[in-house]
Amino acid sequence: MTTRQKKRRRPRQQQGISTSQILIVVGVAVLAIGLLVILNSRPQSAAVSSLAYETGVTPEGEPYKGSPDAPLQLVEYSDFLCGHCGNFADTLNALGPDYIETGKLQVIYRNFAFLAPESVQAAQAAECALDQGADKFWQYHDLLFANRGTGMGAYSKPKLKAYAQQIGLDTTTFDACLDSGAKAGEVQADLDEGKSQGVEATPTWFLNGQIIRGALPESDLRQLFDSLLSQGS
């Protein structure tokens, strides 16, 4: 072999990519794709923190937020699968600092799960969360609505159990409650009670006993609250 031939071979060896280098590049790409899939598959979550308002359970067993002595009482019939219900929940949360936290408004939640089997399953899960405290119910309530736009399966059992873990519930107790269907009777009782009160769709709510159907914009709801408060209701 001549010296000239050797010089020709050397550049080819320097320009080539070894099999080990290819495997490293492919491995890094696979890991990056896997990480993106995991991050995108995680459910959206509402910020879970200590609540700034009073919570509790009525004598009938329904969760509430806001003072029982508030001059305004809003009893809401809602379905977690209902987009308008989610918008109404967002509106009430936006008005919370001015009305709920100041003792002017009490909100009582009742299930009206009628849209789909997932509606019933989500309602039962919320009742299981309530067993661990009214504050946990409202955190779970907000988290369910925060995830309503994540597509089909947002209220599957695995997702419902994952939400429970997110807000720090005792997952062993929660999972057993949900798997057993122990809250089916309570969810059905709420539905039956709503129908007896004239509820046909969601959201339907009663403000100091007056039935109102549909979700109002924040400005309209604020005006309604202020009007009743000025009348001494």
ROTOR-608404 format. One record per residue: x, y, z of N, C-alpha, C, CB in turn. Coordinates in steps of 0.001 Angstrom, whole numbers, padded with zeros to 6 digits, always signed. Glycine has a CB too. Layout:
XYZXYZXYZXYZ/...
end
This chain:
+000858-001183+000000+000000+000000+000000+000900+001241+000000-000974+000001+001242/+000632+002191-000883+001458+003387-001021+001046+004441-000025+001369+003942-002433/+001912+005430+000200+001606+006539+001102+000438+007337+000589+002815+007441+001279/+000307+007474-000735-000787+008234-001330-002129+007563-001038-000580+008379-002847/-002131+006246-001099-003369+005508-000827-003810+005704+000620-003180+004008-001123/-002871+005712+001529-003195+005902+002939-003802+007284+003162-001941+005720+003812/-003288+008297+002486-003816+009643+002645-005250+009755+002148-002942+010633+001914/-005587+008957+001146-006949+008970+000642-007925+008343+001638-007019+008240-000688/-007477+007347+002370-008366+006634+003295-008641+007441+004558-007763+005287+003670/-007684+008195+005013-007842+008890+006281-009041+009852+006298-006580+009650+006594/-009241+010687+005270-010402+011586+005298-011708+010833+005390-010416+012462+004071/-011822+009684+004726-013055+008914+004787-013339+008449+006207-012979+007717+003848/-012348+008033+006944-012529+007589+008321-012940+008753+009219-011243+006942+008848/-012409+009947+008974-012732+011096+009812-014144+011611+009542-011720+012211+009584/-014640+011504+008301-015956+012014+007954-017082+011047+008331-016011+012310+006477/-016784+009805+008527-017815+008816+008804-018415+008968+010207-017244+007427+008641/-019666+008466+010405-020360+008461+011704-020463+007017+012167-021790+009130+011609/-019989+006774+013366-019971+005413+013873-021369+004957+014274-019022+005304+015057/-021556+003659+014377-022838+003088+014802-023203+003543+016203-022789+001561+014747/-022222+003640+017087-022497+004065+018464-023004+005495+018510-021244+003932+019325/-022475+006361+017642-022941+007741+017605-024385+007821+017130-022047+008578+016701/-024742+007010+016149-026123+006982+015647-027069+006536+016742-026248+006049+014425/-026674+005505+017479-027526+004989+018548-027741+006034+019637-026915+003724+019149/-026706+006805+019954-026827+007854+020970-027820+008913+020530-025463+008496+021254/-027720+009351+019266-028629+010368+018735-030060+009865+018742-028220+010770+017316/-030259+008634+018297-031606+008053+018271-032160+007928+019681-031592+006674+017584/-031313+007507+020608-031757+007351+021997-032202+008663+022608-030651+006756+022834/-031432+009721+022360-031800+011053+022880-033122+011510+022282-030692+012091+022570/-033323+011268+020995-034573+011675+020336-035767+010929+020922-034490+011424+018819/-035604+009631+021162-036686+008830+021738-037044+009323+023126-036294+007352+021791/-036023+009619+023940-036275+010133+025288-037005+011467+025250-034963+010283+026052/-036614+012338+024322-037261+013652+024216-038723+013509+023825-036530+014533+023191/-038992+012622+022853-040385+012395+022429-041197+011809+023564-040442+011463+021207/-040604+010862+024290-041300+010245+025422-041652+011251+026491-040457+009150+026021/-040722+012182+026758-040972+013213+027765-042102+014135+027336-039703+014026+028025/-042145+014487+026053-043230+015345+025553-044570+014659+025668-042980+015741+024103/-044617+013366+025372-045870+012605+025474-046370+012586+026904-045678+011168+024966/-045462+012366+027845-045843+012318+029261-046373+013659+029715-044653+011902+030133/-045677+014740+029345-046104+016068+029769-047454+016439+029182-045071+017101+029374/-047671+016082+027902-048937+016421+027259-050087+015574+027740-048813+016286+025781/-049794+014396+028296-050863+013507+028759-051304+013822+030173-050413+012070+028682/-050555+014664+030878-050936+015016+032234-052168+015903+032217-049781+015715+032958/-053115+015672+033120-054308+016506+033133-053996+017932+033550-055346+015916+034058/-054787+018867+032977-054653+020238+033428-055143+020318+034852-055429+021213+032517/-054571+021194+035612-054959+021250+037013-055227+022667+037456-053891+020634+037880/-056155+022781+038376-056403+024072+039011-055427+024214+040167-057889+024200+039502/-055097+025429+040476-054197+025654+041595-054884+025216+042885-053769+027143+041673/-054233+024332+043613-054803+023824+044857-054134+024531+046016-054633+022282+044973/-054878+025299+046743-054346+026027+047875-055422+026124+048932-053845+027425+047460/-055080+026692+050071-056070+026847+051125-057152+027804+050648-055416+027358+052437/-058393+027519+051009-059517+028304+050538-059694+029551+051397-060795+027465+050541/-060121+030626+050758-060258+031905+051447-061673+032127+051959-059863+033038+050525/-062525+031116+051832-063911+031271+052247-064332+030092+053127-064837+031388+051017/-065417+030295+053829-065957+029256+054709-066597+028146+053875-066993+029857+055698/-066397+026920+054294-067037+025782+053630-067720+024905+054674-065999+024956+052816/-068644+024102+054217-069334+023195+055127-070350+022361+054395-070006+023964+056240/-071190+021688+055158-072217+020812+054606-073549+021185+055242-071876+019304+054852/-074577+021321+054432-075906+021663+054944-076476+020488+055737-076861+022049+053784/-077543+020711+056517-078175+019599+057237-078647+018481+056299-079354+020116+058047/-078904+018836+055036-079321+017827+054051-078135+017109+053418-080161+018476+052962/-076914+017513+053796-075725+016837+053288-075133+017435+052024-076045+015431+053034/-075548+018659+051653-075035+019292+050441-073869+020225+050771-076156+020069+049726/-072813+020229+049942-071654+021088+050210-071967+022556+049916-070449+020633+049371/-071424+023436+050747-071599+024865+050496-070284+025590+050698-072684+025457+051412/-070231+026799+050126-069131+027719+050400-069742+029091+050643-068086+027753+049218/-069173+029820+051591-069740+031091+051999-070532+030932+053281-070622+031663+050898/-070750+032017+053967-071409+031976+055269-072874+031557+055165-071312+033331+055938/-073330+030656+056044-074758+030304+056090-075633+031506+056460-074988+029170+057096/-075034+032540+057025-075778+033749+057387-075783+034795+056275-075192+034353+058644/-075273+034455+055116-075210+035409+054010-076614+035824+053578-074443+034806+052821/-076797+037090+053206-078114+037538+052754-078537+036946+051414-078127+039029+052656/-077561+036473+050635-077855+035837+049353-077496+034362+049428-077088+036529+048199/-078433+033522+049025-078176+032076+048974-078451+031588+047556-079061+031299+050016/-077450+030947+046967-077562+030442+045602-077436+028922+045644-076473+031076+044667/-078491+028224+045266-078483+026762+045187-078360+026388+043716-079780+026133+045836/-077269+025742+043384-076951+025450+041984-077116+023969+041678-075524+025894+041657/-077822+023657+040583-077888+022303+040044-076998+022272+038808-079372+021877+039702/-076028+021360+038801-074976+021414+037788-074531+020017+037375-073781+022211+038306/-073981+019942+036166-073428+018703+035615-071979+018990+035227-074270+018184+034372/-071042+018190+035708-069623+018456+035451-069264+018344+033969-068764+017496+036253/-070104+017691+033196-069840+017554+031768-070400+018730+030967-070430+016252+031253/-071116+019607+031634-071803+020737+030992-070856+021927+030859-073063+021143+031799/-070611+022362+029615-069717+023484+029384-070219+024778+030005-069519+023678+027915/-071518+025034+029910-072079+026250+030496-071962+026221+032023-073553+026417+030076/-072056+025027+032603-071879+024913+034056-070457+025283+034446-072208+023484+034540/-069500+024850+033646-068114+025209+033911-067893+026707+033821-067195+024496+032946/-068519+027330+032821-068398+028788+032687-069027+029489+033888-069066+029273+031377/-070160+028964+034353-070839+029566+035499-069991+029411+036760-072229+028925+035704/-069362+028250+036900-068472+028031+038045-067296+029003+038011-067958+026578+038059/-066753+029238+036819-065655+030200+036682-066109+031607+037074-065116+030200+035237/-067325+031957+036682-067863+033279+037009-068044+033443+038510-069195+033504+036295/-068588+032416+039152-068767+032482+040604-067423+032592+041313-069530+031249+041109/-066420+031889+040809-065090+031992+041407-064518+033399+041229-064143+030952+040787/-064777+034004+040063-064275+035357+039823-064941+036362+040755-064505+035763+038364/-066207+036130+041080-066937+037031+041970-066737+036682+043444-068416+037001+041634/-066092+035564+043704-065912+035090+045067-065325+036085+046039-065068+033917+045050/-064232+036773+045690-063638+037721+046644-064598+038827+047081-062408+038346+046037/-065488+039232+046190-066394+040342+046505-067679+039904+047209-066748+041074+045240/-068064+038649+047038-069362+038231+047571-069273+037039+048524-070285+037890+046435/-068555+035984+048125-068476+034791+048971-067561+035036+050165-067974+033584+048160/-066382+035582+049910-065398+035791+050976-065804+036907+051938-064044+036109+050372/-066692+037783+051502-067128+038898+052348-068417+038591+053108-067323+040139+051503/-068921+037373+052974-070115+036978+053721-071427+037418+053103-070034+037517+055086/-071400+037838+051838-072629+038294+051182-073367+037172+050452-072305+039399+050205/-072644+036124+050076-073227+035071+049234-072804+033689+049726-072808+035260+047761/-073784+032796+049826-073517+031392+050086-073929+030598+048850-074274+030893+051363/-073057+029711+048394-073332+028860+047237-073451+027413+047704-072216+029003+046155/-074555+026774+047364-074790+025366+047693-074819+024582+046381-076134+025175+048506/-074068+023505+046337-073956+022720+045102-074789+021446+045189-072486+022370+044818/-075542+021179+044108-076271+019927+043991-076029+019352+042603-077789+020134+044254/-075840+018055+042547-075606+017381+041268-076901+017266+040469-075000+015986+041499/-076783+017496+039176-077863+017175+038248-077190+016482+037071-078686+018471+037796/-076724+015259+037334-075918+014503+036380-076828+013755+035419-074976+013520+037110/-076983+014306+034217-077948+013722+033287-077439+013620+031850-079206+014528+033306/-076276+014190+031549-075840+014268+030167-075260+012967+029629-074834+015345+030031/-074513+012243+030440-073828+011032+029971-073375+010214+031178-072609+011392+029058/-072991+008959+030955-072465+008154+032071-071290+008823+032770-072037+006784+031571/-070454+009572+032006-069320+010269+032626-069794+011342+033604-068430+010903+031548/-070967+011908+033327-071534+012897+034246-071795+012274+035602-072831+013486+033679/-072406+011099+035571-072740+010390+036812-071468+009983+037539-073610+009145+036519/-070483+009508+036787-069227+009060+037400-068489+010224+038062-068324+008396+036346/-068469+011380+037385-067811+012559+037961-068550+013039+039203-067729+013694+036925/-069880+012996+039166-070675+013421+040323-070426+012501+041514-072176+013440+039971/-070343+011209+041265-070057+010267+042345-068666+010508+042914-070182+008821+041848/-067716+010821+042044-066351+011105+042508-066330+012343+043394-065400+011296+041310/-067100+013369+043008-067154+014593+043817-067752+014311+045194-067976+015679+043096/-068752+013423+045237-069342+013041+046518-068339+012255+047368-070616+012208+046293/-067523+011447+046732-066470+010726+047461-065452+011710+048036-065762+009705+046532/-065149+012765+047282-064232+013800+047785-064853+014523+048977-063881+014816+046665/-066161+014732+048925-066862+015424+050012-066730+014667+051328-068341+015606+049663/-066638+013346+051265-066471+012550+052481-065221+012954+053259-066406+011070+052133/-064249+013544+052563-062998+013926+053204-062933+015424+053522-061834+013541+052320/-064096+016082+053456-064160+017488+053852-064775+018365+052787-062788+017994+054181/-065553+019368+053220-066178+020279+052263-065133+021075+051487-067130+021232+052985/-064011+021397+052131-062964+022119+051419-062389+021269+050297-061855+022543+052382/-062265+019960+050557-061765+019056+049527-062764+018920+048391-061457+017684+050123/-064052+018961+048726-065067+018912+047666-064877+020081+046705-066496+018939+048269/-064734+021289+047248-064644+022455+046374-063353+022470+045575-064756+023726+047187/-062269+021973+046164-061033+021845+045387-061221+020833+044255-059856+021419+046300/-061887+019738+044559-062123+018705+043541-063083+019224+042478-062687+017414+044187/-064125+019916+042892-065096+020553+042003-064380+021459+040997-066132+021366+042821/-063482+022311+041490-062774+023232+040611-061840+022489+039667-061989+024246+041429/-061233+021425+040143-060314+020653+039318-061059+019902+038218-059523+019672+040183/-062232+019375+038529-063038+018716+037503-063385+019691+036383-064322+018133+038117/-063845+020878+036748-064203+021847+035722-062977+022357+034977-064955+023010+036341/-061842+022445+035637-060614+022889+034969-060190+021904+033884-059482+023064+035990/-060567+020639+034042-060171+019606+033083-061271+019249+032099-059744+018370+033816/-062369+020012+032102-063508+019642+031259-063184+019724+029773-064691+020534+031567/-062175+020514+029400-061862+020670+027986-060736+019777+027492-061511+022079+027715/-060330+018801+028281-059196+017959+027884-059600+016783+027012-058489+017446+029106/-060874+016716+026632-061301+015687+025685-061956+014493+026345-060135+015223+024887/-062306+013525+025496-062960+012311+025975-062058+011604+026993-063298+011363+024790/-062662+011106+027999-061899+010413+029027-061466+011306+030167-060704+009784+028422/-061843+012591+030123-061457+013502+031207-062036+013046+032534-061918+014930+030900/-063156+012315+032480-063808+011836+033699-063812+010307+033757-065246+012370+033781/-062804+009702+033164-062625+008259+033319-062186+007967+034750-061584+007706+032295/-062360+006758+035193-061973+006420+036566-060494+006692+036838-062282+004959+036847/-059589+006323+035940-058174+006629+036210-057921+008128+036372-057299+006086+035085/-058584+008950+035548-058398+010395+035654-059005+010921+036950-059022+011110+034446/-060193+010447+037297-060849+010895+038526-060002+010553+039750-062243+010259+038654/-059366+009407+039710-058492+009013+040817-057215+009854+040836-058138+007520+040715/-056732+010215+039652-055534+011055+039586-055818+012442+040151-055031+011167+038136/-057024+012972+039880-057384+014285+040419-057423+014240+041952-058754+014746+039856/-057926+013134+042486-057986+012986+043941-056587+013044+044543-058674+011662+044323/-055647+012418+043873-054265+012439+044356-053688+013849+044272-053394+011458+043547/-054070+014587+043233-053551+015942+043046-053895+016870+044197-054081+016521+041765/-055078+016702+044768-055482+017619+045846-055223+017030+047224-056957+017972+045712/-054515+015912+047270-054086+015371+048546-055128+014567+049301-053640+016463+049392/-056078+013967+048590-057047+013100+049260-056398+011781+049669-058258+012836+048348/-057002+011115+050638-056612+009749+050968-057084+008891+049803-057227+009262+052357/-056162+008517+048926-056553+007852+047685-057083+006439+047906-055380+007804+046745/-056625+005776+048945-057150+004435+049218-058639+004506+049531-056386+003776+050391/-058997+005446+050386-060413+005631+050742-061210+006128+049552-060555+006615+051913/-060661+007082+048820-061360+007640+047663-061591+006572+046597-060566+008814+047071/-060548+005836+046261-060664+004822+045210-061706+003764+045579-059300+004155+044958/-061710+003357+046843-062682+002350+047284-064104+002898+047173-062390+001911+048740/-064274+004155+047517-065584+004798+047430-066058+004839+045978-065530+006225+048020/-065189+005276+045085-065563+005405+043679-065824+004043+043045-064471+006139+042906/-064957+003071+043309-065099+001742+042704-066355+001013+043172-063881+000900+043020/-066772+001305+044398-067921+000599+044960-069258+001138+044479-067873+000666+046451/-069255+002353+043918-070522+002967+043518-071359+003393+044708-071315+002013+042663/-070695+003649+045835-071407+003951+047081-072220+005239+046998-070423+004050+048225/-071866+006127+046079-072543+007428+046009-073625+007492+044933-071528+008512+045755/-073918+006367+044319-074916+006348+043247-076274+006831+043741-075045+004941+042668/-076664+006400+044930-077953+006789+045480-078040+008277+045744-078221+006034+046748/-076952+008871+046259-076947+010303+046555-077034+011134+045280-075689+010678+047338/-076325+010707+044250-076351+011426+042976-077744+011340+042353-075287+010856+042004/-078357+010174+042424-079712+010011+041882-080721+010828+042681-080117+008525+041883/-080540+010888+043993-081455+011663+044846-081407+013142+044486-081102+011472+046335/-080199+013664+044210-080067+015061+043785-080810+015282+042467-078571+015449+043635/-080659+014349+041543-081322+014463+040240-082838+014485+040409-080907+013299+039315/-083342+013578+041228-084792+013499+041467-085299+014769+042138-085133+012270+042337/-084555+015288+043107-084953+016505+043797-084975+017686+042832-084008+016790+044969/-083975+017753+041975-083932+018828+040993-085145+018793+040071-082654+018740+040173/-085473+017623+039588-086635+017489+038711-087913+017914+039420-086767+016051+038218/-088020+017589+040693-089215+017968+041452-089310+019483+041647-089215+017270+042813/-088162+020174+041525-088130+021625+041676-088213+022352+040337-086870+022038+042403/-088399+021589+039264-088527+022201+037947-087247+022294+037151-089080+023541+038092/-086199+021643+037608-084936+021657+036873-085040+020694+035692-083742+021272+037802/-084688+021187+034520-084732+020376+033305-083382+020320+032598-085781+020918+032358/-082546+021301+032841-081239+021380+032195-080282+022096+033134-081327+022113+030821/-079018+022149+032725-078006+022780+033576-077291+023891+032815-076987+021734+034079/-076808+024909+033528-077031+025105+034967-078407+025714+035240-075934+026006+035558/-079029+025238+036291-080237+025855+036825-079962+026176+038279-081497+024923+036667/-080313+027371+038711-079979+027776+040076-081103+028591+040681-078675+028577+040099/-081127+028573+041990-082144+029275+042746-081451+030346+043591-082970+028289+043635/-081785+031602+043358-081206+032699+044116-082271+033221+045072-080683+033832+043173/-082059+032960+046350-083053+033280+047381-084430+032735+047001-083130+034803+047599/-084409+031509+046462-085649+030816+046143-086180+031033+044748-086671+031215+047088/-085638+031999+044025-086121+032294+042671-085343+031471+041657-085992+033806+042352/-086057+030721+040806-085389+029867+039831-084875+030690+038655-086340+028773+039337/-083639+030416+038255-083002+031084+037116-082306+030000+036291-081974+032207+037587/-082513+030042+034994-081940+029017+034112-080829+029611+033250-083035+028397+033217/-079730+028877+033145-078628+029312+032298-077564+030081+033049-079147+030152+031186/-076426+030255+032379-075286+030960+032978-075321+032426+032577-073943+030313+032547/-075193+033301+033543-075151+034739+033271-073703+035212+033171-075900+035527+034373/-073445+036222+032341-072102+036828+032306-071775+037450+033666-072008+037907+031179/-070504+037629+033913-070066+038161+035202-070691+039515+035515-068560+038280+035226/-070757+040394+034529-071310+041725+034773-072788+041667+035145-071121+042604+033546/-073546+040792+034478-074974+040666+034773-075199+040051+036148-075668+039820+033703/-074371+039081+036483-074523+038429+037784-074169+039390+038912-073642+037170+037863/-073142+040179+038708-072758+041185+039707-073887+042199+039900-071452+041910+039281/-074481+042620+038806-075580+043581+038879-076771+042991+039630-076006+044016+037469/-077060+041713+039378-078166+041046+040061-077896+040947+041556-078398+039649+039472/-076695+040549+041935-076344+040456+043354-076467+041819+044027-074913+039906+043524/-075904+042837+043391-075914+044177+043993-077333+044704+044130-075074+045150+043156/-078174+044392+043152-079559+044850+043218-080291+044222+044404-080291+044521+041914/-080110+042923+044583-080772+042252+045719-080206+042718+047050-080624+040731+045604/-078899+042930+047096-078294+043389+048348-078773+044795+048718-076765+043368+048236/-078960+045644+047704-079427+047007+047985-080870+047030+048484-079304+047868+046734/-081622+045962+048141-083004+045851+048587-083109+045208+049965-083810+045053+047584/-081944+044811+050485-081937+044173+051797-082360+042731+051774-082816+044915+052717/-082188+042059+050603-082577+040653+050475-081616+039764+051225-082637+040238+049009/
end
